[in-house]
Amino acid sequence: MAPAVNAWKFKLADWLKHNPPVMPPDDQRRALRAAFVDRFPKEQISSLTFEEYALGHTQSQDSFCYWLEWKTGPLGSVRGGNTWKWGVWWDKGSGSWKCNKVYSSPEEALKELTGGLSTLITAAEQRRFDDLDRIGSEGLGPNRYALRGKPLHLYFPDDFMPIVSYPHLEHFLIQLGQQPQSGLIARNRQLLAYLRSQPESQSMDTQQMSVFLYNTFPPSESGRPPAPGPEEQGDDPPLPAMLEQLLLLTQGDKPITRNIILFGPPGTGKTWITNHFATYFLLRHNVSHEKAAAYWQAVEDQNLELQRGLRQKVHGAMSFVTFHQSFAYEEFIEGIRPETDANGYIHYHVQPGVLRRICEQAAANENNYYLLVIDEINRANIAKVFGELITLIEDDKRTGNANELTVSLPYSRLEFGIPANLFILGTMNTADRSIALLDLALRRRFTFIELMPEPSQAPTVEGVDLSALLVRLNDRIITLLDRDHQIGHSYFIDVNDIANLRFAWYHRVVPLLQEYFYNDNERLMAVLGNNFVRQNNQSANQLFDVGLDFIDPERHIVTINRFEGQDEEFLKALAQLSGKPRQIITAVIQ
């Protein structure tokens, strides 16, 4: 638990009796920072070579990353983890440069990393502090905290704390009575601004501020699983922005919310994010921060065996249920079920449902977090499923809180409440039911996070830019229908050849559009274009021997053009639909 708001000031007063508020003139840290700036002038960062930037090769002890991780350790260590955290490295086993999978080649990785870092440093020099998290995420990746934070402190020591661990910054802010913001740099600047606003600490430099915090409030004493210490802050694998947002909402002893619903059109990654966040979240809180980081690295590496092994460590702390039209209170809370004994007699017993079972587990083990995942939460009758418990899920009504509420369950007569260590994470597909139609009682008690299509996630296949195709399709759907029925990027994200592209197009995308525009062939044709939707001009008189007055003469009969055995024509039609010329790569033989 966080201490009283001003308790840290008494500890600081005692600490300053034995330590100076600023580094002495002869402190080796001053000389070390000057040596780094002299070795790597910030104006030259964008032109660093592999050898000048990366680790792993024979001359790497004078490289930029080696200086960050090892030589400048006393200025704020980032030791821990693997060389992947720097984006590109020399692999001794293969005798070649390697890079993270988000890059197409080591050359691209080096260009993106040095260019992104140079842009970040320039923005900091221009004092565009509010833009730094966005610039860092766009240029260096969703996290890459060590590469973002350490150079900023070395080049601008008065503007940034020498702390690059996201959980450490969270811990220190909570210890000082502050609600942590989202974003590494925002959090770093928040900590510095607060300390500078207090008379007791405003005369200290950032190095001595950091030393005081780590000496006085070691992260391992935060009441959470131990995190890397001040000399080994480490660097987590890059997390998607959505996971960072979910972590921000659920962090600390007093999270912003315990009830979250992810909503959006089909194919936007709601279930994928939910499943992986559940495991990462429970590992982070119930096991260790290191195991959570290892799990996400396994996700990045597509190491399914390691994912399964780590998931087993928190298997009992999570329940998963999918709501549907016939799902009822008796299945979710408790109900009476018949059982037949050995003699054939029927007995009726009260059996707990999904929510009651996980609540009982959570109440019996208050030191761990538990998570209930409700997929397709909008497909059930919420009032009937939750019943009187809809009030109990509110954060301040949880057991142990000041406004806690309990109810007597109708069948078992048990006094029942929702534990504070249970989190509820739901998903809803807006194509099935708009959020505007959702039960108002549920809407008031959940935090809603929207997931929309990310066209940039779609690849280019056989010269067809699927990102541009997705943008064009969704623009047309929004115009003719609404934004809730867009097509998500996951329909194309794993497509890597023409066979997969044909399958995704004709067995996933086109059927979805046919469902959206059921019995509305004109709008279906408007979305897919004339190349894919052909109008049958044959008249009713040609189809029947007699005239049929009940046939609508304005009705169009259409067929889907499947381009059977015409791969080039199929690709050409997709490119035309995307509005972007097909990029044909021709091999040059020398």
Stockholm file with secondary structure:
# STOCKHOLM 1.0

chainA/1-590         MAPAVNAWKFKLADWLKHNPPVMPPDDQRRALRAAFVDRFPKEQISSLTFEEYALGHTQSQDSFCYWLEWKTGPLGSVRGGNTWKWGVWWDKGSGSWKCNKVYSSPEEALKELTGGLSTLITAAEQRRFDDLDRIGSEGLGPNRYALRGKPLHLYFPDDFMPIVSYPHLEHFLIQLGQQPQSGLIARNRQLLAYLRSQPESQSMDTQQMSVFLYNTFPPSESGRPPAPGPEEQGDDPPLPAMLEQLLLLTQGDKPITRNIILFGPPGTGKTWITNHFATYFLLRHNVSHEKAAAYWQAVEDQNLELQRGLRQKVHGAMSFVTFHQSFAYEEFIEGIRPETDANGYIHYHVQPGVLRRICEQAAANENNYYLLVIDEINRANIAKVFGELITLIEDDKRTGNANELTVSLPYSRLEFGIPANLFILGTMNTADRSIALLDLALRRRFTFIELMPEPSQAPTVEGVDLSALLVRLNDRIITLLDRDHQIGHSYFIDVNDIANLRFAWYHRVVPLLQEYFYNDNERLMAVLGNNFVRQNNQSANQLFDVGLDFIDPERHIVTINRFEGQDEEFLKALAQLSGKPRQIITAVIQ
#=GR chainA/1-590 SS CCCCTTHHHHHHHHHHTTSCSSCCTTCHHHHHHHHHHHHSCGGGGGGCCHHHHCBSSTTGGGSHHHIIIIITGGGCCCCCSCGGGGSEEEETTTTEEEECTTSSSHHHHHHHHHHHHHHHHHHHHTTCGGGHHHHHHHHHCSCCHHHHHHHHHHHCTTTSCSCCCHHHHHHHHHHTTCCCCSSHHHHHHHHHHHHHHSTTTTTSCHHHHHHHHHHHSCGGGSSSSCCCCTTCCCCCCCCCHHHHHHHHHHCSSSCSCSEEEEEESTTSSHHHHHHHHHHHHHIIIIICHHHHHHHHHHHHHTCHHHHHHHHHTTGGGEEEEECCTTCCHHHHTEEEEEEECTTSCEEEEEEECHHHHHHHHHHHCTTSCEEEEEETGGGSCHHHHHGGGGTTTSGGGSBTSTTCCCEECTTTCCEECCBTTEEEEEEEETTTSCGGGSCHHHHHHSEEEECCCCGGGSCEETTEEHHHHHHHHHHHHHHHTCGGGCCCGGGTTTCCSHHHHHHHIIIIIHHHHHHHTTTCHHHHHHHHCTTTEEEECCCHHHHCSSCCTTSCTTCCEEEECCCTTCHHHHHHHHHHHHTSCCCCCCCCCC
#=GC SS_cons         CCCCTTHHHHHHHHHHTTSCSSCCTTCHHHHHHHHHHHHSCGGGGGGCCHHHHCBSSTTGGGSHHHIIIIITGGGCCCCCSCGGGGSEEEETTTTEEEECTTSSSHHHHHHHHHHHHHHHHHHHHTTCGGGHHHHHHHHHCSCCHHHHHHHHHHHCTTTSCSCCCHHHHHHHHHHTTCCCCSSHHHHHHHHHHHHHHSTTTTTSCHHHHHHHHHHHSCGGGSSSSCCCCTTCCCCCCCCCHHHHHHHHHHCSSSCSCSEEEEEESTTSSHHHHHHHHHHHHHIIIIICHHHHHHHHHHHHHTCHHHHHHHHHTTGGGEEEEECCTTCCHHHHTEEEEEEECTTSCEEEEEEECHHHHHHHHHHHCTTSCEEEEEETGGGSCHHHHHGGGGTTTSGGGSBTSTTCCCEECTTTCCEECCBTTEEEEEEEETTTSCGGGSCHHHHHHSEEEECCCCGGGSCEETTEEHHHHHHHHHHHHHHHTCGGGCCCGGGTTTCCSHHHHHHHIIIIIHHHHHHHTTTCHHHHHHHHCTTTEEEECCCHHHHCSSCCTTSCTTCCEEEECCCTTCHHHHHHHHHHHHTSCCCCCCCCCC
//
